Amino acid sequence: MLFKDVLVDETLKSQLINLVKENRVSHAQLFLGGAGTHKFALAVAFAQYLCCEHPSDTDSCGECPSCKKFAKLSHPDLHLIFPNCNTQEVKKDSESKLHIRAFTDFVMQNNYHLDYAKWLDILGGANKQLTINIRDCASIINQNSIRSYEGGYKIYILWRVDKLYYDAAPKLLKTLEEPENKTLFILLADSADTILQTILSRTQLVKIPAMRPEIISRELVANYGASQETADDIANIAEGSFIKALELFENNGEVHEMLTIFEFILTSAIANKMGDLGKMQFSELRAKIETLAKTDREKQVMFFTYMTRMFRNLLMLNTNNAAIIKATAEERAFAEFFKKYITLKNITPILDECNKAIFHIIRNGNSTLIFTDFYLKLSAIL
């Protein structure tokens, strides 16, 4: 992986390159950024640059034997550690090295955009408990006592270090604090909240910012065949996450469908509040609620989350904060028409009702009643 192919700010790339040039590479670094950032790619690019035989001032050469091995994630001094579990192929005593072929395929097929949910599916589904376990830690310690194969750095990239098994962590502490010479640990996590403090205190923090919309848009057009209009729309609502952007691209019709349903519900609720019975279309409203209630609970939660975003957009437009809304062109046109109905006075109770509905859906409440109750509460609030 070359730095030029990593979707992060150029300033951050330059900072990492300068660490190598100035021989100031900390032996343990924590790359912290949201799930949709390209931090795994950045970690590999950093490792590749460190081991490159002919690096330039801005990137690895991409041509030396070391770079070619990194391109396949097969360099003998690159060690990938990641959450894992027993599977049909690995029936007991699971550890990262037993799943390495599946993991490298997963990385390559997703262009280094690592979605934990997809990795979970590969290993067997939602009922699995994935961890970086004691055997992984023992393997790191044993490997660290051996000289590097090619005489340079030994590099350990730990993806989702927040999944480090609690009882396994103490085994790593001494190695993280006092590793062998020319050893680099790059720990990757989405949030610092679930990482053990003893791990945090032994690492140098590198913050990975969310992707800018123009980067997301450019990538969707260049490598995923999106039209410029579609790419721009998706980039505006992806909240800096390329994984979310890909989900939106793969299900692009769902955003339009959710907007259509949301518009119908809001229009009907406004008509109900105003007593305009001619615009309420009770039978169609009932049909839409029953259709929503028949979808799986994940999609129901997604719809209420979507409504939450749209209500906030309406408020932002109504309070002259259009610059910070996250919306497609179609959503913006909708919001301009309906913005007058969402105010500072009613936004809090509306969002409270959205959150209550999500809570009851997660708790397996009756979906038809939840949607109906939400509609009636919304009518009353408006």
JORA-V675990 format. One record per backbone hydrogen bond with DSSP energy under -1.0 kcal/mol. NH is the residue of the N-H (numbers start at 0). CO is the residue of the C=O. If there is no record, write none. Layout:
nh->NH co->CO
nh->NH co->CO
//
This chain:
nh->4 co->1
nh->5 co->2
nh->7 co->5
nh->12 co->8
nh->13 co->9
nh->14 co->10
nh->15 co->11
nh->16 co->12
nh->17 co->13
nh->18 co->14
nh->19 co->15
nh->20 co->16
nh->21 co->17
nh->22 co->19
nh->23 co->18
nh->28 co->184
nh->29 co->203
nh->30 co->186
nh->31 co->205
nh->32 co->188
nh->36 co->33
nh->41 co->37
nh->42 co->38
nh->43 co->39
nh->44 co->40
nh->45 co->41
nh->46 co->42
nh->47 co->43
nh->48 co->44
nh->49 co->45
nh->50 co->46
nh->51 co->47
nh->55 co->58
nh->67 co->63
nh->68 co->64
nh->69 co->65
nh->70 co->66
nh->72 co->69
nh->73 co->68
nh->77 co->74
nh->78 co->154
nh->80 co->156
nh->83 co->130
nh->86 co->89
nh->97 co->94
nh->98 co->95
nh->102 co->98
nh->103 co->99
nh->104 co->100
nh->105 co->101
nh->106 co->102
nh->107 co->103
nh->108 co->104
nh->109 co->105
nh->110 co->107
nh->111 co->106
nh->112 co->109
nh->113 co->111
nh->118 co->114
nh->119 co->115
nh->120 co->116
nh->121 co->117
nh->122 co->118
nh->124 co->119
nh->127 co->124
nh->130 co->83
nh->131 co->162
nh->136 co->132
nh->137 co->133
nh->138 co->134
nh->139 co->135
nh->140 co->136
nh->141 co->137
nh->142 co->138
nh->143 co->139
nh->145 co->142
nh->153 co->181
nh->154 co->76
nh->155 co->183
nh->156 co->78
nh->157 co->185
nh->158 co->80
nh->160 co->187
nh->162 co->159
nh->163 co->160
nh->164 co->131
nh->167 co->164
nh->168 co->164
nh->170 co->167
nh->171 co->168
nh->175 co->171
nh->176 co->172
nh->177 co->173
nh->183 co->153
nh->184 co->26
nh->185 co->155
nh->186 co->28
nh->187 co->157
nh->188 co->30
nh->194 co->191
nh->198 co->195
nh->199 co->195
nh->200 co->196
nh->201 co->198
nh->202 co->199
nh->203 co->27
nh->205 co->29
nh->207 co->31
nh->210 co->239
nh->215 co->211
nh->216 co->212
nh->217 co->213
nh->218 co->214
nh->219 co->215
nh->220 co->216
nh->221 co->217
nh->222 co->218
nh->223 co->219
nh->225 co->219
nh->230 co->226
nh->231 co->227
nh->232 co->228
nh->233 co->229
nh->234 co->230
nh->235 co->231
nh->236 co->233
nh->240 co->237
nh->241 co->35
nh->244 co->240
nh->245 co->241
nh->246 co->242
nh->247 co->243
nh->248 co->244
nh->249 co->245
nh->250 co->246
nh->251 co->248
nh->253 co->250
nh->256 co->252
nh->257 co->253
nh->258 co->254
nh->259 co->255
nh->260 co->256
nh->261 co->257
nh->262 co->258
nh->263 co->259
nh->264 co->260
nh->265 co->261
nh->266 co->262
nh->267 co->263
nh->268 co->264
nh->269 co->265
nh->270 co->266
nh->271 co->267
nh->272 co->268
nh->273 co->269
nh->275 co->270
nh->276 co->274
nh->278 co->275
nh->279 co->276
nh->284 co->280
nh->285 co->281
nh->286 co->282
nh->287 co->283
nh->288 co->284
nh->289 co->285
nh->290 co->286
nh->291 co->287
nh->292 co->288
nh->293 co->289
nh->294 co->291
nh->299 co->295
nh->300 co->296
nh->301 co->297
nh->302 co->298
nh->303 co->299
nh->304 co->300
nh->305 co->301
nh->306 co->302
nh->307 co->303
nh->308 co->304
nh->309 co->305
nh->310 co->306
nh->311 co->307
nh->312 co->308
nh->313 co->309
nh->314 co->310
nh->315 co->311
nh->316 co->312
nh->317 co->313
nh->318 co->314
nh->319 co->316
nh->320 co->315
nh->323 co->320
nh->324 co->321
nh->331 co->327
nh->332 co->328
nh->333 co->329
nh->334 co->330
nh->335 co->331
nh->336 co->332
nh->337 co->333
nh->338 co->334
nh->340 co->337
nh->341 co->338
nh->346 co->342
nh->349 co->345
nh->350 co->346
nh->351 co->347
nh->352 co->348
nh->353 co->349
nh->354 co->350
nh->355 co->351
nh->356 co->352
nh->357 co->353
nh->358 co->354
nh->359 co->355
nh->360 co->356
nh->361 co->357
nh->362 co->358
nh->363 co->360
nh->364 co->359
nh->369 co->365
nh->370 co->366
nh->371 co->367
nh->372 co->368
nh->373 co->369
nh->374 co->370
nh->375 co->371
nh->376 co->372
nh->377 co->373
nh->378 co->374
nh->379 co->375
nh->380 co->376
nh->381 co->377
//
